[in-house]
């Protein structure tokens, strides 16, 4: 069967995933190393989470080495082939919940209509294979889908949909976190930047200088500024400002502290300047932000 690979642009708000199939594949452990399963086309979106692997995966014209904890994301129209041995959770997904395919009779191997390949910056940014930040977090998410799928209740669809969206959220967060997938990059640089980032996050109230951050990173100020900006795609000063305004938002909504105390807690001794920076970043003054996100009697 030829893959037509239909595609369509969508907004992230249109995602309404429906689980078509969920299972734990363990038979792969019985095959010799290097054994290849029969190749097949992918008709719907597929997610796999590997609990064991000494094998690999072919997706279209590329062969990937797979290890424990990896996640594979396949799109409709792709060609795939598993290379043993491995064991994994597998989920087949109707991404907008509109294919009309029945989970009770769904067979991902059987020749059928291809689901539309939806285009969106979020989905497009997910690689075919990547290693998540936390093995146990992902294992729990995939396992919860399996348990709910095989023990269907009247409201199971709600939990299944929300958990798929949670997995997509976690994947996107991990992919954009430079401190997670830093293979083939300078590990010492990443750890230096992480030390400085952690220092900022823990000392928002204090005066933070470039010299101090460079000292924490054990680098010269000029070189530190360079690798911090390259790693996080934001300058140290911009990161400090963002962290302080994010903290101010939280305090405005969660506490009754007056604005001047919040400014001080976020490292701003000059209250008018704090208000200026806050409005410049959010478009509204601190007091207006509090009113918009709080309820007053």
ChimeraX attribute file (.defattr): number of C-alpha atoms within 10 A of each C-alpha:
attribute: neighborCount
match mode: 1-to-1
recipient: residues
	/A:1	7
	/A:2	6
	/A:3	14
	/A:4	12
	/A:5	14
	/A:6	12
	/A:7	13
	/A:8	9
	/A:9	11
	/A:10	14
	/A:11	11
	/A:12	12
	/A:13	6
	/A:14	10
	/A:15	15
	/A:16	16
	/A:17	22
	/A:18	22
	/A:19	22
	/A:20	23
	/A:21	22
	/A:22	23
	/A:23	18
	/A:24	17
	/A:25	15
	/A:26	14
	/A:27	12
	/A:28	21
	/A:29	16
	/A:30	11
	/A:31	14
	/A:32	12
	/A:33	16
	/A:34	13
	/A:35	14
	/A:36	18
	/A:37	14
	/A:38	9
	/A:39	14
	/A:40	18
	/A:41	23
	/A:42	23
	/A:43	28
	/A:44	24
	/A:45	25
	/A:46	22
	/A:47	22
	/A:48	23
	/A:49	27
	/A:50	23
	/A:51	19
	/A:52	18
	/A:53	21
	/A:54	16
	/A:55	23
	/A:56	21
	/A:57	20
	/A:58	17
	/A:59	23
	/A:60	13
	/A:61	8
	/A:62	9
	/A:63	14
	/A:64	15
	/A:65	13
	/A:66	24
	/A:67	18
	/A:68	17
	/A:69	22
	/A:70	22
	/A:71	25
	/A:72	22
	/A:73	18
	/A:74	23
	/A:75	23
	/A:76	22
	/A:77	24
	/A:78	21
	/A:79	18
	/A:80	20
	/A:81	17
	/A:82	22
	/A:83	26
	/A:84	23
	/A:85	22
	/A:86	24
	/A:87	22
	/A:88	25
	/A:89	20
	/A:90	22
	/A:91	22
	/A:92	24
	/A:93	24
	/A:94	23
	/A:95	24
	/A:96	15
	/A:97	16
	/A:98	11
	/A:99	14
	/A:100	7
	/A:101	16
	/A:102	11
	/A:103	16
	/A:104	8
	/A:105	9
	/A:106	12
	/A:107	15
	/A:108	17
	/A:109	11
	/A:110	10
	/A:111	12
	/A:112	14
	/A:113	14
	/A:114	20
	/A:115	23
	/A:116	22
	/A:117	20
	/A:118	19
	/A:119	15
	/A:120	13
	/A:121	11
	/A:122	13
	/A:123	17
	/A:124	10
	/A:125	13
	/A:126	18
	/A:127	14
	/A:128	15
	/A:129	19
	/A:130	18
	/A:131	20
	/A:132	21
	/A:133	19
	/A:134	12
	/A:135	16
	/A:136	11
	/A:137	13
	/A:138	21
	/A:139	16
	/A:140	11
	/A:141	16
	/A:142	24
	/A:143	18
	/A:144	14
	/A:145	25
	/A:146	20
	/A:147	13
	/A:148	16
	/A:149	20
	/A:150	12
	/A:151	9
	/A:152	11
	/A:153	9
	/A:154	6
	/A:155	9
	/A:156	14
	/A:157	16
	/A:158	11
	/A:159	14
	/A:160	22
	/A:161	19
	/A:162	15
	/A:163	17
	/A:164	22
	/A:165	16
	/A:166	14
	/A:167	16
	/A:168	16
	/A:169	13
	/A:170	16
	/A:171	23
	/A:172	17
	/A:173	14
	/A:174	19
	/A:175	19
	/A:176	13
	/A:177	14
	/A:178	15
	/A:179	17
	/A:180	15
	/A:181	15
	/A:182	11
	/A:183	8
	/A:184	6
	/A:185	10
	/A:186	9
	/A:187	12
	/A:188	10
	/A:189	16
	/A:190	20
	/A:191	13
	/A:192	20
	/A:193	27
	/A:194	19
	/A:195	16
	/A:196	23
	/A:197	20
	/A:198	11
	/A:199	16
	/A:200	21
	/A:201	14
	/A:202	10
	/A:203	15
	/A:204	20
	/A:205	18
	/A:206	13
	/A:207	12
	/A:208	16
	/A:209	14
	/A:210	16
	/A:211	15
	/A:212	14
	/A:213	23
	/A:214	21
	/A:215	15
	/A:216	18
	/A:217	23
	/A:218	14
	/A:219	17
	/A:220	14
	/A:221	16
	/A:222	11
	/A:223	11
	/A:224	24
	/A:225	20
	/A:226	13
	/A:227	17
	/A:228	23
	/A:229	17
	/A:230	11
	/A:231	16
	/A:232	18
	/A:233	12
	/A:234	14
	/A:235	16
	/A:236	23
	/A:237	14
	/A:238	12
	/A:239	18
	/A:240	21
	/A:241	18
	/A:242	16
	/A:243	16
	/A:244	24
	/A:245	23
	/A:246	14
	/A:247	18
	/A:248	22
	/A:249	17
	/A:250	13
	/A:251	20
	/A:252	21
	/A:253	16
	/A:254	12
	/A:255	10
	/A:256	11
	/A:257	12
	/A:258	11
	/A:259	18
	/A:260	16
	/A:261	14
	/A:262	23
	/A:263	26
	/A:264	17
	/A:265	18
	/A:266	24
	/A:267	20
	/A:268	21
	/A:269	15
	/A:270	11
	/A:271	15
	/A:272	12
	/A:273	12
	/A:274	24
	/A:275	19
	/A:276	14
	/A:277	18
	/A:278	23
	/A:279	16
	/A:280	11
	/A:281	14
	/A:282	12
	/A:283	12
	/A:284	15
	/A:285	16
	/A:286	23
	/A:287	12
	/A:288	13
	/A:289	17
	/A:290	20
	/A:291	12
	/A:292	11
	/A:293	11
	/A:294	11
	/A:295	8
	/A:296	4
	/A:297	2
